Amino acid sequence: MRRSFAVAALLVAGLGLSSCGTASTAAKYVASKDCHVSVTNFNLAGCNLSRENLSGDDLQSDDLQNANLTDVNLSGANLQGANVRGADLKGVITNVFTICVNAESGPCSKPGLRSPSRANAAQGQ
């Protein structure tokens, strides 16, 4: 009984950690200290980018977690692989030249700035 209790306690204590002692994806995000949008700044987590014109910007694999993207113009932007978990996406503008988070052409009309799959649409799904 003690052994199973000890194992259960260790499992509960380790829930916030993934393998190798790194923070899990469930851990609280760390807000960026620099919210200036540039090619070299890929960490925009928690930034207020409301009403910014990011058309044509390369945001590929950028961290936009919990960012305020309300009414942002992302026409022609590359969002492939970007982390938009928890971001406010109300009124985001995308077009056919936008590359959505799931690496498909826009407009990104699905939740999380994803595009409806062109392959599924062609197959009637």
ABEGO torsion letter per residue (X at the ends): XAAAAAAAAAAAAAAABBBGGBBBAABBBBBBABABBBAABABABGBBABGBBABGBBABGBBABGBBABGBBABGBBABGBBABGBBABGBBBBAABBBAAGBBOBBABBGGBBBBAAAAAAGX
